[in-house]
Structures are given as C-alpha cells and as structure tokens.
C-alpha cells in the first residue's frame, strides 16, 4: 500500500502544482492602483420591461440589491427586467469601465440613455452568456460629471424553466472603475470561469481519447470504453457552459441537454461495475431505459417544471453513481486491497465534485465553490486515467499466471533439451566406441588372424596347429564379444544347437538337444553369448576328447528369469584328485570363472559310472520393451 | 578337367589351399591370384569351373570377383574362403552370388569334406546366415515395381527349411522332419542362394536406376 500511495502521490503532485500555479497567476493580480478603486453598485431600481427600449420610468420601480438572483427575488418570472443604477464619475479624465461579472442570460447596457452594449438575442432562445464576464468601456463623451445612470436590461429564464441554476436569470453587482483595473479583473474572472474549464474539458476529451485507444487494444477490458465515454460525457456536460447560441428554444435545448446526464451516469456506473469485474444485464437495461426516461419525463413535465424534474433525476443519478462507487470500493476491499486506498481517494474526490456540481445547479453556490468541480474533476479523471494506464501497462492479472506457466514450460523445455543432449552425447560415445571396436576387430582379423592362420597351416605339429586354430576361434569370439550386439536367446539356441550337434555327430556321439522352440523375447548381451559359447565349446570338447561317452544330452530351459543349461554325458566322468576334489583341469575352473563373470554359476557333478553333468545358470536381463 | 581359380593374398595360405585343391581335384588346372585386379583379369581370360575367393585382399574385397564371375560365367561355382565367420562379411558375398563359404582355419579334413559336399551340390548354411536370409526376404515382400524387375520370393518349403536351419537343425534332421531326402534339402538351399543373388542383383539394379534418375 505505501508503494501505491507513493505512486498516487507522484501522479497527483504535478497536476496539483500546475493548478496551484495557475491559481496564483489568476488570483495574484497586481494591486490596484492607488487611484480610484472600482466601486460596486449594489443598489438598483428594478422595473419590468415594457418593450419601450429603455428603462420604464413610469412604472414604479422597486429597490433591489445586487447581486440579484431571480430564483430568489422573482422565482417564476422570465420576462426581462430593467435595472437602473447611478454612480458618480469621479475621474472623467481617465477611462472608466463597467464590469459585469455575471449577467445571465443576456444583458443590454445603456449609459445615460445611450445604448452601450447589446448583443445576441434577448428573447427566447436567449443567447446564453452566463459565464462570460462583461467589460465595457464607458466613453468619456457619454459621461456626465456628477451622477450617471446605467440601465441594464436583463433577459433570463426562471429557475423552473432551466435544469441548472447556473442558467437561471441572475445579475452580479456591476463594478465601475478604471478600465485598466477592471480589465485585470476581467481577465482573471475570464480565466477562472471560462478558460480553465475549457482547458479542463479539452484535457478530459484527450483522456477520453486515450482511454478509447487503450480500450481498442485491450478488448477484454470493457471498462475502458465506459471510462472513455464517461470522460467525454463529462467534458460535454461541463462544456455547455459556453454555448452561446443554440438554434433551439430554451425548452428544446434543455431537453437535449437533459439527455446527457443519464448517459454520463450510465457510463459511470458501467465503468465502475465492469472495473469491479461484475456485470449485470438487468442493471444495464435499466440504465439504458433511464436514458430514454429522463428526456421523456421532461417532455411530459412541460417547460415550467424543468428544474424540479431535472434535479430530481440528477439526485437519482447521483445516488446511482454513489451506489456504484460503494460497490466498487467494497469489491476492491475484498479482492484488490492494493488499489483500495487509491481508488477511495479518487472516487471520494469525484463524488464530492459531482455533489458540488449538482448543488451549484440546484441552489447555486458562491463563486469559488462553483468553479471547483470544473477544476478538480478533470484532475480526478486524469489521475484515474493514469492509474488505469499504469495498471494495464503492467501485465493484466491473467498474464501473471501465463508468465509463470511460461517459466515452467521454459524450464521443462530446457530440461528436455538437456536430456536430449545427454542422450545424444551418450549415443555419440556409443557410436565412437563401436567404431573403435570395429577397427580393433578388423586389425585383429587382419594382423593377428593372418598370423595364426599361417601357423595353423604351416606348422608341422598337429598340436601347434590345433592350438593356433583354437586361438583363432578364441580371437573371433573375443571380437564378437567386443563388437557384437545383443542377440535373441532363441537365435543363440539355434547357433549352439548347430555347432554342438554338428560336432558331436561328426565324432559319433549321439546327441539329444531339448530347448524351448517358441519365440522367446529374452535377449543375451554379446558378452553373455560369447562366454556361454565358450563354456559350451569347452564342455563339448571335453566330452569328445576325454569322456569316451556315447551319448550326450543337452537341456536348456528358462526358469525364474534364469537361463539354465544342463549338459549330461554317459562317459567316464572327471577323475578325482587325490584329495577328493574334482580335477581342476579340463577347463572347469575357467567355466566356473566365466559363469561367475556373468553373475551366474556353473556346477559340475561327476562320478565314475555316473558320467558328468554340467549345470550352468545365468540370470537373464529383465525385459524392457524393445522399440 | 576342372579349371580352378585361387584368390588369396597370404602366400602360405595360398600354397596350402593349392595342395588341398589338388588333393580334391587331382586333374584340376589351378590359376592363382593375389589381388582382385589380377583375378578379374584372369576371369575375363579363362573360363573357370570353381573359384576359391578370399574376402580381405589388399586392393579390395573378393566380392567383386564373385560378382564378376556371376555376371560373366554363371556356371562357375565361387566359394568364399575367409577368416570371418560372421554374417556381416558372408552375407554380401552370398548376395553377390557365392555358392558357399569355408572357414579358413578349419582342419584340412573338414575343409576337404566341405569342398566335396559343395561339389556334390550341397552348399553350407549356418543358422546365422539363415537368419540373415530370412530377414532379407522379409523386407523384400513388398513389391517394388513389378513391371520393371522380377520379384523374387521364397516358396513355403524354402522358408521352412530356412527356419529350421535357423533353429539349429542339421540338414539331415530337416530332411527327416519334412520327409524329404537330404539331396532335396540341399537343392532347396541352392535355390535359396540363387534367389538371394537374383533378388540382390535386382535390388542393386533398381538402386542404380534410381540413382541414375536422380543424377539426371
């Protein structure tokens, strides 16, 4: 909250400063010259107009004091009224001026019977000149030394004919004095009453335009449209201050003008509701209906009840706006606490200004209060606009979540990329290793294999040839273990069967092979395949060379996730050592060692007359689904 | 009288092969070569009945010679004599049209027996080679462009023989299982090899054609 107050303060600081400067400029006028101070004429004789074109001296004038407010002194009359004022010209040498701060609606000025000022229409529709101060130079030629007469004919509307008190007939106390001093006063009043509100309205329109542009780019923020409408509506509403000439009669123009406040109220209520995130169709319909009802009711009420009807409606509209503000603040209190204090201040100011505006229309307010809404409301609007811009310049609430999920997704993506990279590196390493191995294999074949081969075929010794041959086969197996891929168990069984049965049948041993023949999913690593091949070869070689067996059976099965191989022959068995242990020769040790390397085991049972059984158990890899 | 080609780069081995061949075919006329280049020249000059071809030669692979023989002298039986027993090396040779293969380090008697058997029309077929052939023809089942080139596929019988060989049964066993003579089984194997060669050549020709199309 402090941050928001600071932000708010920042936004408010500059316009307030500017406004203060303007005020100082306006009010800090140079002191009037020591010569004659302007004197206010506060006593006048008033007489109703009889269309004579001059003050009807024949009728009995009555004394009135100025400033005169028709709403108080002649509430239901709207006929023009003559005022006669007298003053003494104190300094005929200097230029004197007549200053009328306010003459509503139109005034004709005569000096000593000579018409000095007449502009616009004096009958319905009267040229509305309510806000502009009037400064007239009093020509020395017309002035008499001594007492002078100023006649003013004021045309205006009765209060009941107009919606706003500001348009009802009224006359301020004229000031007579040196033209220069009055001129300064005139400028100041003009500034306050006309220029500043004009600027303020222009500012409002600009805010409305900006809000509209912003609304166009953010389709789901409908409250921005309403804000634009509200700002524009308020600008137009307060701009009616200076519409001089309206081609319509007063009643018609009042009707027209009466269409605006309900629209403004609609915009305000909708803005607040949408901004709070709550939409209600019935309320919308009611608001639109109201826009039609207000002018309709004025039409029904007739020209003489404009004031009461309009102001009752205004009161109702104000209540609606206050209700919408209260609702909005309640929602903000509950959901967006940060905004609460900022919005309370803003809305409070706005409500106060609307109240003031309404009061000045209803009952009329003294000058400073009257101008205050016109100055502060645009300020409130601009601040609100800035607040909206700032709020929507930063991300809308939805994208916070979007940003988070984006962050999550970015993290996921980078994790996936890292994983893929690691896999690629692994694959590459595998590839390189494989190529290395292939190169080693090729080298082995070319170099070592060739040499061994030469030994095989050129040696005179049978034993050496056999050894070299076995070495060559070993080399092949090793290469296979290095470079080979895993094999399907069923394929391995086929290979082993061909070799074992072929070798045994060649040497005249009866062989019986039983193994699963259906398609098994298990696989053997290249190393396991090679080692098992070696074990088998060793076993078969033993049978062929040493056992003297005539029959041999080989059984393979898969049990409990293990591969079990049993080779049994009916030979003479493995001879016992002296200490009762089996002869550790005949490759038993190497068989056991190989089995152990594969995390399995190799058991040998043997005895004379019993033959030999070699049982090999190897764990099979758990099955992962192969692509 | 048989004309025989010997292609082997190691001189001792070549000599040893020569003695072996002379033992099997006493009246054979043997031409020797140590390089692919020389062998090809001999092939263009002489008509051979039998060729014993090594795969790993200094100036290339003996498969080229096998191909050339198949192209120009289709009656010649080319036998690959190699140190490699894996299907990686043997399969291409078979695809090129080799009749069979012999592993170099085997004992003389075994080799002689194998040669004799081959002479009788019984080429060797190991389980791993059989698996390779099965896999190859499995990928050939889709008709490439039937109008352009002959589509080769195995008969059911041939497939059965292959499957059993892959399981590790010997040819006599298969004969017993299928109720056929060993000779018939051997014929099947020959057919299988021939079809492998034909299919491989067709595939190669198709590939060449496609490449030619690309190059155009």
Contacts between the chains, C-beta under 8 A, distances in Angstrom:
chain1	res1	chain2	res2	distance
A	445	B	56	7.2
A	445	B	83	5.9
A	445	B	84	6.6
A	446	B	56	6.6
A	449	B	83	4.9
A	450	B	10	5.8
A	450	B	83	7.5
A	452	B	105	7.2
A	453	B	10	7.1
A	453	B	13	6.1
A	453	B	83	6.3
A	453	B	104	5.7
A	453	B	105	5.7
A	454	B	10	6.4
A	454	B	12	4.8
A	454	B	13	6.7
A	456	B	105	5.2
A	457	B	12	6.3
A	457	B	13	6.0
A	457	B	16	4.0
A	458	B	12	5.0
A	458	B	16	7.1
A	465	B	107	7.7
A	468	B	105	7.7
A	469	B	105	5.0
A	469	B	106	7.6
A	469	B	107	7.2
A	472	B	83	7.5
A	472	B	105	4.5
A	473	B	105	7.1
A	476	B	83	8.0
A	476	B	84	7.9
A	476	B	85	6.1
A	476	B	86	8.0
A	480	B	86	7.0
A	490	B	167	7.9
A	491	B	127	7.2
A	491	B	128	7.5
A	491	B	131	6.0
A	491	B	166	7.2
A	493	B	167	7.6
A	493	B	168	6.7
A	494	B	127	4.2
A	494	B	131	7.6
A	494	B	166	5.2
A	494	B	167	4.6
A	494	B	168	4.0
A	495	B	126	7.8
A	495	B	127	5.0
A	495	B	128	6.3
A	495	B	168	6.6
A	496	B	168	6.8
A	497	B	127	7.7
A	497	B	167	6.9
A	497	B	168	2.7
A	497	B	169	7.2
A	498	B	126	6.5
A	498	B	127	4.9
A	498	B	165	7.8
A	498	B	168	4.2
A	498	B	169	7.7
A	498	B	170	7.0
A	501	B	168	7.0
A	501	B	170	6.1
A	501	B	173	7.8
A	502	B	170	6.1
A	505	B	170	7.1
A	513	B	168	7.6
A	517	B	167	6.5
